[in-house]
């Protein structure tokens, strides 16, 4: 029985110090640790490029003078307020209704349409709360925006559709 434990002890010692227990193998085992950086991949998924889009902007056909909401992933978390379109820009506000917290990131794309309801141009409002901004008081749940009509469709844009593909709050 003692011989069995001796063989097991030698095997454990050899495994921890190297096959032969010589100085080279022991030094290699104690060498600098290799830094491991975990990486995640999503098989079959390509990383996003560019700004998030709303496919629904291309599916609406507003009549002249109209401002319509394009369907998006966060429609149950906000309301659009004070919408106005003067032919040169669309303005309004997004008010978060899902909870009481500051708006950290917000993107509001706008589609501009001609008199036939055909999409002729796009614009975008982007808000990122600055990390070095000190905020005191109640959370800011309402973000005002203005989006200019692109110069190349100025005079042809007579209707607007807007939506929200990005909404991050605390």
N, C-alpha and C positions, 0 to 999 in steps of 0.2 A: 504494500500500500504506500509506503514512504517513497518507493521508486516512482510510482505513478504521479504523486504530488511533485516530485523533483522534476520529472519530465514536463509537467504542466507549467511549473515555475520557470523553467528554461525557455519554454515556448512563449510565455507571456513576456519575459525579459527580451527575447529576440524580436518579438513583434513591436515592442515599444522603442527599442534602441536601434533597430536595423537588423537585417538578416544575420549578420555575423557579430554585431556588437562592436565593430571597429570604430575608430574615431571619425573616419570620413562619413560613414553612414549616420552616426549620431549627430555630427555637425550639420549634415544636410537636414535631418529631422528637426533640428532646432533653429534652422535658418530663418530669414525674414518671412513673415506671413504674407501670402498673396492677398491683395485686396480684392474683395468680391463685390461687384456692383450688380444687383439684381436688375434684370430687364424683363419687361412684360411684352409679349406680342399677342396680337389678336389675329389668329390664322384667318386668312381670307379677307381681312378688313384693311383698306388703305387709309392712311392718316389723312385727316381733312386738310384741305388747302384753301386759302382765301377766306373770305367772310361768309358766315352762315347765311343761307338764302331761304326764302319762303317760296316754295313752288306755287303756292296759292296766289301770288302776285300775278302770275301768268294766266290764271284761270278765271279771274274776275274781269268784267267788262262794264265798268261804271259809266253811267250816263253823264253828259256834260254838267259840270258844277258839283258833282257828287264827291264825297270823301267816304270811302268804304273800308271796313276792317278786313284784312286778309287773314285767313285762318292760320294759326300757329300753335306751337306746342305749349305755350303758357297762357292761353286765353282765359283759363279759369283762375288766374292769379293777379289780374290787373283789369283796370277799366281805362278807356281812352276818354280824355276830357278836353273841353275847349278847343275842338278841332276847327281849323280855319284854312282856307285855300284862297289866295288872291291872284293866282296865275303865275306868280314868281316864286312862291314858296308855300309849303304846308307847315303849319305849326299846331301845337297842342301839348298835351301832357299825358304821361303814363302814371297812374296812381296804383301802387301795389295794394291789393286787397287781401292777400293770403295771410299776412301777418304784419306785425308792427316791427319794422326794421329798416335800416338804411339800404338804399339801392347801391349795390357795389358795381355791377356791370349791367349795361343795358344797350341793346342795339335795336334801332327802329329803321327798317328799310322802307322806302316809299317807291311805288310804281306810279309813273305818270302816263296818262292815257290821252289819246286824241279824241276828236268828236265822235268817232265811230267805236270808241271803247277799246281801241287797240293800244297795247303797251308800247310806248315810244321812248321811254327813258327811265332811269333809276337814280335814286339818291339814298343817302344813309346818314343817320345820326348815331354816334357812338359815345357812350358815357362810361368812363372808368373812374371809380373813386380813387383818388390819389392816396397812397399809403402814408404820405407825410402830412396829410390833412388832419388836424385835430378837430373833432366834432364834439360839441357840447349841446345839451338840450335834447329835445325829443328826436327820434329818428326821422330822417327825410324819406318819406314814402312816395313822394311825387316828384317826377323828373320832367321838366319842360323840354321841348325840342322844337327845332326849326330845321327844315330840310329844303334847300334851294332846288328849283327846277334846273336840270342841266342846261347849259348854254345852247347846246346843239338842238334842243327841243323847245326852247323858249318860244312862246307864241302859239305853239301847237298843243301844248299840254293844257287840257281843260277839265281833267278829273284826276283823282288820286286814290290810291289804295295803300294802306299802311298796315304793318304787323310787327310782331315782336318775336324774333327767333332766339334772342339771348336776354335772359333776365336772371340776375344773381343778386340775392339779398341775404343779409345776415341770418 
